[in-house]
Amino acid sequence: MSDNGGNKVSYFLAGLGMGALLGILFAPQSGEETREYLLDRADESREYAQRKARELRERADELVERSRDMVDRQKESLAAAVEAGKDAYQREKSKP
């Protein structure tokens, strides 16, 4: 199923590339204007990708921190359960 999704993305990207190429070929702008436009768009895309990467990194850091907190709480709960089990065992063992 993921292979099918990958194919869809590949087709989308290929179509996007062909559309951009056709748009450039039939653009009513001069070559210099087109190059400037493409450079501007490339810069915008780079900045967008960097911003998204930073956001993803921040989200990943938050998830890691939440996971650590959850593990710490579970360890504390498990330690309390083990201690309660030991206490119960000792009480039962000391009964006549």
C-alpha positions in Angstrom: 0.0 0.0 0.0 2.9 2.4 0.8 4.3 1.5 -2.7 1.1 2.8 -4.3 1.4 6.1 -2.3 5.0 6.4 -3.4 3.9 6.0 -7.0 1.3 8.7 -6.6 3.9 11.1 -5.2 6.3 10.3 -8.0 3.6 10.9 -10.6 2.7 14.2 -8.9 6.3 15.4 -8.8 6.9 14.4 -12.4 3.7 16.3 -13.5 4.8 19.3 -11.4 8.2 19.3 -13.1 6.7 19.0 -16.6 4.3 21.8 -15.8 7.0 24.0 -14.5 9.1 23.3 -17.6 6.3 24.1 -20.0 5.5 27.2 -18.1 9.1 28.4 -18.4 9.2 27.6 -22.1 6.0 29.5 -22.9 6.6 32.3 -20.4 6.1 35.8 -21.8 9.1 37.0 -19.9 12.7 37.5 -21.2 15.3 34.9 -20.2 16.9 37.2 -17.6 13.5 37.9 -16.0 12.7 34.2 -16.0 16.1 33.3 -14.4 15.5 36.0 -11.7 12.1 34.6 -11.1 13.4 31.1 -10.8 16.2 32.2 -8.4 13.6 34.0 -6.3 11.4 30.9 -6.2 14.4 28.7 -5.4 15.3 30.9 -2.5 11.7 30.9 -1.2 11.6 27.1 -1.5 14.9 26.8 0.4 13.6 29.1 3.2 10.3 27.2 3.3 12.2 23.8 3.5 14.5 25.2 6.3 11.5 26.5 8.2 9.6 23.2 8.0 12.8 21.3 9.0 13.2 23.5 12.0 9.5 23.0 12.9 9.8 19.2 12.5 13.0 19.2 14.7 11.2 21.2 17.4 8.2 18.8 17.3 10.5 15.8 17.5 12.3 17.4 20.5 8.9 17.9 22.2 7.9 14.3 21.5 11.2 13.0 22.9 10.8 15.1 26.0 7.2 13.9 26.5 8.3 10.4 26.0 11.0 10.7 28.6 8.5 12.1 31.1 6.2 9.3 30.4 8.9 6.7 30.9 10.0 8.3 34.1 6.4 8.2 35.4 6.1 4.6 34.4 9.4 3.7 36.1 8.1 5.4 39.3 4.8 3.6 39.1 6.6 0.3 38.6 9.0 0.9 41.4 6.1 1.7 43.7 4.3 -1.5 42.6 7.4 -3.6 43.2 7.9 -2.0 46.7 4.2 -2.7 47.5 4.6 -6.3 46.4 7.7 -6.7 48.6 5.9 -5.2 51.6 2.9 -7.5 51.0 5.2 -10.5 50.7 7.0 -9.6 53.9 3.7 -9.2 55.8 2.5 -12.6 54.6 5.8 -14.2 55.3 5.8 -12.9 58.9 2.3 -14.2 59.7 2.2 -17.3 61.9 
